[in-house]
Amino acid sequence: MRSRLVWLIPAALVAGAIVFAAPPRLRAEDAGTAPQPACTDKGIYPEYDSHAELRSLCPAPGTRAAKDTDGDGIDDQLDTTRGARKAALNADPYKSAYVTLPYPGGDVPRTMGVCTDVVVRAMRNAGIDLQKEVHEDIVRRTRVYPWVDRPDTSIDHRRVRNMIPLFEYKFEARPVAPAVTDADPSGYADWKPGDIVFLDTFPDRAGIEHVGVVSDRSTPEHRPLIINNWTDGYHTQDMDLLSFVKPVKRFRPGPIR
């Protein structure tokens, strides 16, 4: 019998999630200026490319992408942010189930997903296929994944535990502790939209159970929201997770290896 993708969230955390909703605001530095024209990426859900919420997520005219895995002229960081925003617009409800997927490029139906699926979809918008990356890393560095008895391209990349070794090996790690300064009293200046953040929903036991994408929106206190799919009864959305869940690892998209 296939193991299920179920994570039980403590009642206190679920209660905390319900009261998260400080009014989000755009984090874009040019907020309040005229909206940029729509741009088109090569990623997921193309029907959202012209959506109003994507207009602020286009490269400034004349800029060049530092890392552009899919060659669409949009930097991987911004492309990942766009993918996460599209996932939030799609608003798939949380549903944990094993689904047989094609490989590579496989995805569960867009009418469902768990926390890892948000990250898979967001990064696939930048041309980074975590299904393929995780599988190849398990095959290449089997010793780093001693809990994987037999590689399975339908489920391995959908487990938080399997994502972490790949991110530690292939992507740029960034500090998680807020760096408070006079210029940045919130301490979150280095938290960029599109960063991938792993969170510890069960501090009293070993292991990391949750993951999401740093949003282009923040609270009035300048604390970034996290685009994620929290648990049963929720859907992919922006949430103020950093107010009640401990972040333990943060990575920047764009492969370094």
Backbone torsions as a table, in degrees:
resi	resn	phi	psi	omega
1	MET	NA	135.1	-178.8
2	ARG	-68.7	140.4	175.2
3	SER	-73.5	143.5	-176.3
4	ARG	-88.7	158.4	-179.0
5	LEU	-95.3	51.7	-173.8
6	VAL	-102.1	130.8	173.0
7	TRP	-119.3	124.2	178.5
8	LEU	-88.1	125.9	-177.4
9	ILE	-101.2	128.1	179.2
10	PRO	-54.7	145.2	-177.7
11	ALA	-58.1	-36.5	-179.7
12	ALA	-62.7	-37.4	179.5
13	LEU	-71.1	-39.6	178.0
14	VAL	-63.0	-40.8	177.1
15	ALA	-62.0	-40.8	178.1
16	GLY	-63.1	-35.8	-178.8
17	ALA	-65.8	-31.3	-176.0
18	ILE	-68.3	-28.7	-175.8
19	VAL	-102.2	21.2	-175.7
20	PHE	-69.7	-21.7	-154.1
21	ALA	-78.5	69.9	160.8
22	ALA	-69.2	142.5	-175.6
23	PRO	-57.3	118.6	-179.5
24	PRO	-70.9	151.6	175.9
25	ARG	-133.5	154.3	179.0
26	LEU	-64.9	139.9	178.1
27	ARG	-92.9	-6.6	-177.0
28	ALA	-56.7	134.7	-176.7
29	GLU	-66.0	-21.5	-179.6
30	ASP	-101.2	25.9	178.7
31	ALA	-56.4	135.8	-179.8
32	GLY	97.3	-13.1	176.9
33	THR	-86.2	173.6	179.6
34	ALA	-61.6	138.2	-178.7
35	PRO	-63.4	145.3	177.7
36	GLN	-76.5	155.8	175.5
37	PRO	-64.9	153.8	179.5
38	ALA	-63.4	147.4	174.4
39	CYS	-123.0	164.6	-177.0
40	THR	-123.0	128.3	175.5
41	ASP	-104.5	-178.5	-178.9
42	LYS	-102.8	20.5	-169.2
43	GLY	-101.1	-146.6	-172.1
44	ILE	-75.9	159.8	168.9
45	TYR	44.5	63.1	-175.2
46	PRO	-60.6	-19.1	180.0
47	GLU	-65.7	-16.0	179.3
48	TYR	-92.7	-4.6	-176.1
49	ASP	-56.8	-34.6	-178.2
50	SER	-95.9	6.8	-179.2
51	HIS	-66.1	146.5	-178.0
52	ALA	-57.1	-34.0	-177.8
53	GLU	-73.9	-11.5	177.1
54	LEU	-95.6	-11.6	-174.0
55	ARG	-65.9	-32.4	178.0
56	SER	-80.3	-3.2	-177.6
57	LEU	-110.0	48.0	176.0
58	CYS	-122.0	147.2	179.5
59	PRO	-64.6	145.7	176.4
60	ALA	-65.5	144.0	179.5
61	PRO	-54.5	134.3	177.1
62	GLY	87.4	-5.2	179.3
63	THR	-84.4	151.3	178.0
64	ARG	-112.9	140.2	-179.4
65	ALA	-72.8	130.3	177.6
66	ALA	-71.1	-42.6	176.1
67	LYS	-133.1	122.0	-174.9
68	ASP	-138.0	79.7	-173.1
69	THR	-58.7	-40.6	-175.8
70	ASP	-96.0	3.3	173.8
71	GLY	65.3	30.1	180.0
72	ASP	-97.5	6.7	179.5
73	GLY	82.7	4.1	179.5
74	ILE	-113.9	126.9	-178.4
75	ASP	-58.5	145.4	-177.8
76	ASP	-53.5	-39.1	-179.9
77	GLN	-60.8	-49.6	179.7
78	LEU	-69.1	-38.0	178.7
79	ASP	-62.4	-39.9	177.6
80	THR	-65.9	-40.8	176.4
81	THR	-60.4	-43.4	177.8
82	ARG	-61.1	-42.4	179.2
83	GLY	-63.0	-41.0	178.1
84	ALA	-66.0	-39.4	178.3
85	ARG	-65.4	-40.1	176.2
86	LYS	-61.8	-40.7	178.7
87	ALA	-62.5	-38.7	178.0
88	ALA	-67.6	-38.1	176.2
89	LEU	-65.4	-37.0	177.2
90	ASN	-67.0	-33.2	172.0
91	ALA	54.3	46.8	179.0
92	ASP	-65.6	135.7	179.0
93	PRO	-71.6	151.4	178.3
94	TYR	-66.1	125.0	175.4
95	LYS	-151.8	123.0	-178.8
96	SER	-100.9	118.1	179.3
97	ALA	-160.7	149.9	173.4
98	TYR	-80.1	129.1	178.3
99	VAL	-129.9	128.2	176.0
100	THR	-71.2	124.5	-173.2
101	LEU	-115.8	148.5	168.4
102	PRO	-68.1	161.9	-179.9
103	TYR	-142.5	136.6	-7.3
104	PRO	-81.0	-177.8	176.4
105	GLY	76.2	14.0	-178.4
106	GLY	-78.0	149.9	177.6
107	ASP	-149.7	148.9	174.5
108	VAL	-68.5	162.2	177.7
109	PRO	-53.6	143.2	-176.0
110	ARG	-70.7	-1.5	175.8
111	THR	-88.8	8.0	-178.5
112	MET	-153.3	169.3	174.8
113	GLY	163.8	167.3	173.6
114	VAL	-124.7	-172.5	-173.9
115	CYS	-60.7	-40.6	-178.2
116	THR	-65.7	-31.0	-179.5
117	ASP	-65.5	-30.8	176.5
118	VAL	-61.2	-45.0	-178.9
119	VAL	-69.3	-42.6	178.1
120	VAL	-57.4	-46.3	-178.5
121	ARG	-68.8	-42.0	-178.7
122	ALA	-61.7	-45.8	-177.3
123	MET	-75.9	-28.3	175.2
124	ARG	-65.4	-27.2	175.8
125	ASN	-62.5	-23.9	177.0
126	ALA	-95.3	3.6	-179.9
127	GLY	88.4	10.3	179.4
128	ILE	-100.9	112.4	-175.2
129	ASP	-95.9	97.5	-178.0
130	LEU	-67.2	-26.7	174.7
131	GLN	-58.7	-48.7	-179.8
132	LYS	-70.2	-43.6	-176.9
133	GLU	-63.5	-45.2	180.0
134	VAL	-65.6	-45.2	-179.6
135	HIS	-60.0	-47.8	-178.7
136	GLU	-64.4	-34.0	179.0
137	ASP	-71.3	-37.6	176.5
138	ILE	-62.5	-42.5	179.3
139	VAL	-68.1	-40.1	-175.6
140	ARG	-77.1	-38.1	-174.8
141	ARG	-125.3	58.1	-174.5
142	THR	-54.2	-36.1	-176.5
143	ARG	-62.7	-24.0	-178.9
144	VAL	-79.0	-14.3	-178.6
145	TYR	-121.6	60.5	-174.7
146	PRO	-64.2	-19.3	-179.8
147	TRP	-81.6	-9.5	179.6
148	VAL	-90.7	107.1	-179.3
149	ASP	-73.8	-41.4	-178.0
150	ARG	-147.3	123.1	-178.9
151	PRO	-56.7	140.9	-179.7
152	ASP	-140.4	106.8	-175.1
153	THR	-70.0	-8.3	177.6
154	SER	-86.0	-20.4	-172.1
155	ILE	-132.3	-25.6	-171.6
156	ASP	-57.0	-43.6	-177.4
157	HIS	-74.9	-7.9	-179.9
158	ARG	-96.8	10.2	177.6
159	ARG	-110.5	127.9	179.7
160	VAL	-55.2	-42.4	-177.2
161	ARG	-58.4	-34.8	-179.3
162	ASN	-82.2	-24.2	178.2
163	MET	-68.2	-38.7	-169.3
164	ILE	-60.6	-48.5	179.1
165	PRO	-58.7	-37.7	178.7
166	LEU	-64.9	-46.6	-179.0
167	PHE	-63.5	-39.8	179.5
168	GLU	-65.2	-31.3	-178.4
169	TYR	-83.8	-37.9	-165.1
170	LYS	-112.0	-15.9	-174.8
171	PHE	-122.9	159.9	-175.4
172	GLU	-75.5	121.1	177.4
173	ALA	-80.9	140.3	177.6
174	ARG	-125.5	152.1	-179.5
175	PRO	-65.2	150.3	179.5
176	VAL	-100.9	-24.0	-179.0
177	ALA	-70.7	132.9	176.9
178	PRO	-59.3	135.7	-179.8
179	ALA	-104.0	86.3	-175.0
180	VAL	-74.3	130.2	175.2
181	THR	-136.9	169.8	177.0
182	ASP	-60.2	-37.2	-179.5
183	ALA	-76.1	-23.5	-177.5
184	ASP	-135.7	76.7	-178.1
185	PRO	-63.0	-20.6	177.8
186	SER	-75.4	-29.5	-179.6
187	GLY	83.1	5.6	-174.1
188	TYR	-108.2	19.4	-177.2
189	ALA	-59.6	-31.9	-178.0
190	ASP	-82.8	-9.5	178.8
191	TRP	-80.2	103.4	-174.6
192	LYS	-98.1	142.3	173.0
193	PRO	-53.7	134.3	-177.5
194	GLY	100.1	-16.0	173.9
195	ASP	-61.8	148.9	177.1
196	ILE	-102.4	127.3	-176.4
197	VAL	-123.4	131.0	175.7
198	PHE	-100.5	138.5	-173.7
199	LEU	-128.7	149.1	-177.6
200	ASP	-101.4	98.9	-179.3
201	THR	-83.1	-12.5	178.7
202	PHE	-127.4	76.6	-175.7
203	PRO	-60.8	-21.1	-176.2
204	ASP	-88.2	7.1	176.7
205	ARG	-144.1	159.7	-175.5
206	ALA	-70.3	150.4	174.9
207	GLY	105.5	154.9	178.2
208	ILE	-112.3	131.7	-168.7
209	GLU	-116.5	-6.9	-172.1
210	HIS	-140.9	153.7	-179.1
211	VAL	-150.6	150.2	177.3
212	GLY	-158.6	-176.4	-177.5
213	VAL	-116.9	131.7	176.8
214	VAL	-62.9	128.7	-174.8
215	SER	-81.6	166.2	170.7
216	ASP	-86.2	10.1	179.5
217	ARG	-122.7	157.5	-178.9
218	SER	-144.8	170.8	175.3
219	THR	-79.1	169.7	175.4
220	PRO	-58.7	-21.4	178.0
221	GLU	-87.4	9.4	178.9
222	HIS	69.0	22.5	174.2
223	ARG	-88.3	123.0	-176.5
224	PRO	-65.3	139.8	170.9
225	LEU	-78.4	161.7	179.5
226	ILE	-119.7	125.0	174.0
227	ILE	-81.9	119.6	-173.8
228	ASN	-157.6	171.1	171.1
229	ASN	-118.5	104.5	-161.5
230	TRP	-72.5	-61.6	-177.2
231	THR	-169.5	-174.0	179.9
232	ASP	-52.1	136.1	179.8
233	GLY	89.9	-3.8	179.8
234	TYR	-111.6	175.4	174.0
235	HIS	-140.1	170.1	179.9
236	THR	-62.5	124.5	-173.6
237	GLN	-165.8	168.8	171.0
238	ASP	-76.8	134.7	176.2
239	MET	-141.6	151.8	178.0
240	ASP	-86.9	59.9	-176.3
241	LEU	-63.5	-33.2	-174.7
242	LEU	-66.9	-10.6	177.9
243	SER	-82.1	-14.5	-178.0
244	PHE	-146.4	0.6	176.5
245	VAL	-126.8	137.0	-176.4
246	LYS	-80.0	122.2	172.3
247	PRO	-79.0	139.1	-177.2
248	VAL	-121.6	-22.0	177.9
249	LYS	-148.2	143.5	177.9
250	ARG	-140.7	137.5	-176.6
251	PHE	-134.0	154.9	179.9
252	ARG	-106.7	130.9	179.7
253	PRO	-64.1	163.0	-176.8
254	GLY	100.7	102.8	-174.7
255	PRO	-57.1	140.0	173.1
256	ILE	-101.9	-7.5	175.7
257	ARG	-131.2	NA	NA
